[in-house]
């Protein structure tokens, strides 16, 4: 295969280079967090540039496939010229934009902005030959909004087994029974309000009363939201119980997960977290750690009540109660993690990758209909 990758620019990175046989072209746009105008600028500029580059390249060498990752889903527009020249177009819908925008900007689902995004999503889904999304919850949403179910494939976000090697829970349990050892809670990922780190800090204040050696370790890129949360922790006298350890490469996260007693997904209930199936759940389970997570559709579609420690989303007391249970019932935590691992083993990246390859192969080389 000859593969061209068009992506955003990165400070200090070359405009063009070849990485592992892939021709990388970085467009002169760098991602920055901001308001709706910033998003609109980034999306519009990238779509125009990507469309121009693909159109010019298609005239010299026609593509067989254009694989578009949202956000935004209207980036599928960049594949129109190649599609007219015979290419197939895949739209990979990792995040439904109406739900994400509703959550990030606290918008009313019936607001003009959200209705416009839904209309663009409907058009984008129609333009693609194949839509790929991350879980059955999102597939139901897209099908309900306009896309034929048979046009949608599900490929879950699963951790790379080469980085997160599977460990049998009973053999990998942390040593939390040792006297004076800290009980370590781990939380990693994007440190933004919709992911509920403030709820984790509030729950920690309660857990500290019953688990004196408790420690919350936070991993992720520093954000203004993190600074506010850390200040709240200091105000509550949690300085010795909270440690922010910065962003980590995936290879480094393996060691941190192995050193923790429980992983938590403290998401509150909102339009986005209700449908999300966090990859972090699989990362903890792959390494044999029990997981405390919110009772939401995107998770319950895969995990039963006895394969994770569920808490009521947004309920600080319930989150604290579940963490306390894991701290005081180590054997039960092992059994819960074992059941969770069975779900993970059904969705390892090796299996999800095979699904993806089959979907793409069928699109490019469809089997003739059976008479």
Secondary structure, DSSP 8 states (H G I E B T S, - for coil): --EEEEEE--TT--SEEEETTEEEEEES-------HHHHHHHHHHHHHHHHHHHHHHHHHS--SEEEEE-SSGGGGGGGHHHHHTT-EEEEEESS-HHHHHHHHTT--TTSHHHHHHHHHHHHHHHH-SEEEESSHHHHHHHHHHT--GGGEEE------TTTS----HHHH---TTSTT--EEEEEES--SGGGTHHHHHHHHHHHHHH-TTEEEEEES---HHHHHHHHHHHHTT-TTTEEE-----HHHHHHHHHT-SEEEE-----TTTTT---HHHHHHHHTT-EEEEE--HHHHTT--TTSSEEE-TT-HHHHHHHHHHHHH-HHHHHHHHHHHHHHHHTT-HHHHHHHHHHHHHHHHS------
